[in-house]
Protein backbone atom coordinates (compact mmCIF):
# COMPACT_ATOMS: atom_id res chain seq x y z
CA UNK A 1 0.00 0.00 0.00
CA UNK A 2 1.15 3.40 -0.83
CA UNK A 3 1.03 6.05 1.76
CA UNK A 4 0.74 9.61 0.75
CA UNK A 5 1.52 12.20 3.27
CA UNK A 6 -1.30 14.73 3.13
CA UNK A 7 -0.21 16.63 6.17
CA UNK A 8 1.74 19.35 4.40
CA UNK A 9 -1.22 20.01 2.10
CA UNK A 10 -3.55 20.14 5.07
CA UNK A 11 -1.22 22.46 6.89
CA UNK A 12 -0.98 24.70 3.84
CA UNK A 13 -4.74 24.67 3.47
CA UNK A 14 -5.10 25.46 7.14
CA UNK A 15 -2.67 28.34 6.83
CA UNK A 16 -4.47 29.63 3.74
CA UNK A 17 -7.84 29.28 5.50
CA UNK A 18 -6.44 31.05 8.60
CA UNK A 19 -5.04 33.85 6.45
CA UNK A 20 -8.41 34.23 4.69
CA UNK A 21 -10.15 34.36 8.06
CA UNK A 22 -7.72 37.01 9.31
CA UNK A 23 -8.23 39.08 6.16
CA UNK A 24 -12.01 38.66 6.47
CA UNK A 25 -11.89 39.59 10.15
CA UNK A 26 -9.73 42.62 9.29
CA UNK A 27 -12.17 43.68 6.56
CA UNK A 28 -15.13 43.24 8.89
CA UNK A 29 -13.31 45.25 11.56
CA UNK A 30 -12.46 48.03 9.09
CA UNK A 31 -16.05 47.95 7.74
CA UNK A 32 -17.42 48.13 11.28
CA UNK A 33 -15.14 51.04 12.12
CA UNK A 34 -16.14 52.85 8.93
CA UNK A 35 -19.84 52.18 9.66
CA UNK A 36 -19.49 53.43 13.25
CA UNK A 37 -17.62 56.52 12.07
CA UNK A 38 -20.32 57.24 9.47
CA UNK A 39 -23.08 56.77 12.07
CA UNK A 40 -21.21 58.97 14.61
CA UNK A 41 -20.68 61.69 11.98
CA UNK A 42 -24.39 61.63 11.03
CA UNK A 43 -25.44 61.87 14.69
CA UNK A 44 -22.95 64.69 15.33
CA UNK A 45 -24.29 66.62 12.31
CA UNK A 46 -27.85 66.05 13.52
CA UNK A 47 -26.87 67.25 17.01
CA UNK A 48 -25.20 70.36 15.57
CA UNK A 49 -28.32 71.12 13.51
CA UNK A 50 -30.52 70.75 16.63
CA UNK A 51 -28.18 72.99 18.64
CA UNK A 52 -28.39 75.64 15.91
CA UNK A 53 -32.20 75.41 15.94
CA UNK A 54 -32.19 75.71 19.74
CA UNK A 55 -29.94 78.78 19.55
CA UNK A 56 -32.12 80.43 16.91
CA UNK A 57 -35.27 79.61 18.91
CA UNK A 58 -33.72 81.10 22.04
CA UNK A 59 -32.83 84.28 20.14
CA UNK A 60 -36.41 84.47 18.82
CA UNK A 61 -37.73 83.99 22.36
CA UNK A 62 -35.47 86.78 23.62
CA UNK A 63 -36.68 89.05 20.83
CA UNK A 64 -40.33 88.16 21.56
CA UNK A 65 -39.81 88.78 25.29
CA UNK A 66 -38.41 92.20 24.42
CA UNK A 67 -41.49 92.86 22.27
CA UNK A 68 -43.77 91.63 25.07
CA UNK A 69 -41.99 93.97 27.48
CA UNK A 70 -42.59 96.87 25.10
CA UNK A 71 -46.27 95.92 24.75
CA UNK A 72 -46.64 95.72 28.53
CA UNK A 73 -44.98 99.11 28.86
CA UNK A 74 -47.31 100.57 26.24
CA UNK A 75 -50.30 98.97 27.99
CA UNK A 76 -49.24 100.46 31.32
CA UNK A 77 -48.74 103.87 29.71
CA UNK A 78 -52.16 103.60 28.09
CA UNK A 79 -53.78 102.72 31.42
CA UNK A 80 -51.99 105.62 33.12
CA UNK A 81 -53.19 108.00 30.40
CA UNK A 82 -56.75 106.68 30.68
CA UNK A 83 -56.62 107.21 34.46
CA UNK A 84 -55.34 110.75 33.93
CA UNK A 85 -58.13 111.41 31.43
CA UNK A 86 -60.71 110.13 33.92
CA UNK A 87 -59.27 112.43 36.57
CA UNK A 88 -59.36 115.37 34.16
CA UNK A 89 -62.98 114.60 33.28
CA UNK A 90 -63.85 114.42 36.97
CA UNK A 91 -62.08 117.73 37.55
CA UNK A 92 -63.95 119.32 34.63
CA UNK A 93 -67.25 118.06 36.00
CA UNK A 94 -66.22 119.22 39.47
CA UNK A 95 -65.29 122.62 38.13
CA UNK A 96 -68.45 123.20 36.11
CA UNK A 97 -70.84 121.27 38.39
CA UNK A 98 -70.96 123.77 41.29
CA UNK A 99 -71.29 126.66 38.84
CA UNK A 100 -74.31 125.00 37.23
CA UNK A 101 -75.84 124.26 40.62
CA UNK A 102 -75.41 127.87 41.76
CA UNK A 103 -76.79 129.15 38.46
CA UNK A 104 -79.83 126.90 38.84
CA UNK A 105 -80.27 128.06 42.42
CA UNK A 106 -80.14 131.73 41.36
CA UNK A 107 -82.69 131.00 38.63
CA UNK A 108 -85.27 129.19 40.76
CA UNK A 109 -85.24 131.28 43.96
CA UNK A 110 -88.30 133.56 44.13
CA UNK A 111 -87.91 137.34 44.40
CA UNK A 112 -89.43 137.37 47.87
CA UNK A 113 -87.03 134.75 49.30
CA UNK A 114 -83.32 134.88 49.91
CA UNK A 115 -80.58 132.59 51.15
CA UNK A 116 -78.43 133.66 54.09
CA UNK A 117 -76.37 130.48 54.52
CA UNK A 118 -75.43 127.74 52.05
CA UNK A 119 -73.23 124.85 53.15
CA UNK A 120 -72.41 121.66 51.28
CA UNK A 121 -70.53 118.57 52.40
CA UNK A 122 -70.16 115.46 50.20
CA UNK A 123 -73.16 116.43 48.11
CA UNK A 124 -75.43 117.07 51.12
CA UNK A 125 -76.63 120.69 51.14
CA UNK A 126 -78.06 122.75 54.00
CA UNK A 127 -79.61 126.12 53.07
CA UNK A 128 -80.92 128.72 55.50
CA UNK A 129 -82.67 131.91 54.67
CA UNK A 130 -85.76 134.09 54.85
CA UNK A 131 -88.95 134.42 52.82
CA UNK A 132 -91.71 137.01 52.95
CA UNK A 133 -94.44 134.36 53.20
CA UNK A 134 -94.87 130.64 53.56
CA UNK A 135 -96.12 130.52 49.95
CA UNK A 136 -92.77 131.92 48.73
CA UNK A 137 -90.96 129.24 50.74
CA UNK A 138 -93.26 126.54 49.35
CA UNK A 139 -92.73 127.76 45.76
CA UNK A 140 -88.97 127.72 46.31
CA UNK A 141 -89.09 124.16 47.72
CA UNK A 142 -91.25 122.98 44.77
CA UNK A 143 -88.82 124.47 42.25
CA UNK A 144 -85.92 122.75 44.05
CA UNK A 145 -87.77 119.41 43.83
CA UNK A 146 -88.32 119.77 40.07
CA UNK A 147 -84.70 120.80 39.41
CA UNK A 148 -82.31 118.19 38.01
CA UNK A 149 -79.52 119.52 40.25
CA UNK A 150 -81.30 118.94 43.58
CA UNK A 151 -82.85 115.79 45.09
CA UNK A 152 -84.41 114.74 48.40
CA UNK A 153 -85.56 118.27 49.19
CA UNK A 154 -86.85 118.57 52.76
CA UNK A 155 -87.94 121.67 54.68
CA UNK A 156 -86.44 121.11 58.13
CA UNK A 157 -87.54 124.30 59.79
CA UNK A 158 -89.93 127.10 58.96
CA UNK A 159 -90.93 129.70 61.55
CA UNK A 160 -92.33 133.18 61.27
CA UNK A 161 -90.55 136.02 63.01
CA UNK A 162 -93.08 138.06 64.94
CA UNK A 163 -91.27 141.38 64.64
CA UNK A 164 -90.70 141.51 60.88
CA UNK A 165 -93.30 138.98 59.73
CA UNK A 166 -90.75 137.12 57.60
CA UNK A 167 -90.42 133.36 57.58
CA UNK A 168 -87.08 131.91 58.64
CA UNK A 169 -86.42 128.55 57.03
CA UNK A 170 -83.92 125.69 56.68
CA UNK A 171 -83.90 123.25 53.75
CA UNK A 172 -81.84 120.06 53.46
CA UNK A 173 -81.26 118.42 50.08
CA UNK A 174 -78.68 116.62 47.93
CA UNK A 175 -76.82 118.39 45.13
CA UNK A 176 -76.18 116.56 41.85
CA UNK A 177 -73.11 118.20 40.28
CA UNK A 178 -72.92 115.79 37.37
CA UNK A 179 -76.41 116.55 35.98
TAFENFEN-V720599 format. One record per backbone hydrogen bond with DSSP energy under -0.5 kcal/mol. NH is the residue of the N-H (numbers start at 0). CO is the residue of the C=O. Records with the same first field share a line. If there is no record, write none. Layout:
# TAFENFEN-V720599
NH=CO / CO
This chain:
# TAFENFEN-V720599
2=0
3=1
4=2
5=3
9=5
10=6
11=7
12=8
13=9
14=10
15=11
16=12
17=13
18=14
19=15
20=16
21=17
22=18
23=19
24=20
25=21
26=22
27=23
28=24
29=25
30=26
31=27
32=28
33=29
34=30
35=31
36=32
37=33
38=34
39=35
40=36
41=37
42=38
43=39
44=40
45=41
46=42
47=43
48=44
49=45
50=46
51=47
52=48
53=49
54=50
55=51
56=52
57=53
58=54
59=55
60=56
61=57
62=58
63=59
64=60
65=61
66=62
67=63
68=64
69=65
70=66
71=67
72=68
73=69
74=70
75=71
76=72
77=73
78=74
79=75
80=76
81=77
82=78
83=79
84=80
85=81
86=82
87=83
88=84
89=85
90=86
91=87
92=88
93=89
94=90
95=91
96=92
97=93
98=94
99=95
100=96
101=97
102=98
103=99
104=100
105=101
106=102
107=103
108=104
112=109
113=129
115=127
116=127
118=125
120=123
123=120
124=122 / 172
125=118
126=170
127=116
128=168
129=113
130=166
131=111
136=132
137=133
138=134
139=135
140=136
141=137
142=138
143=139
144=140
145=141
146=142 / 143
149=146
150=173
153=171
155=153 / 169
156=169
158=167
160=165
164=160
166=130
167=158 / 165
168=128
169=156
170=126
171=153
172=124
173=150
174=122
175=148
176=174
178=175
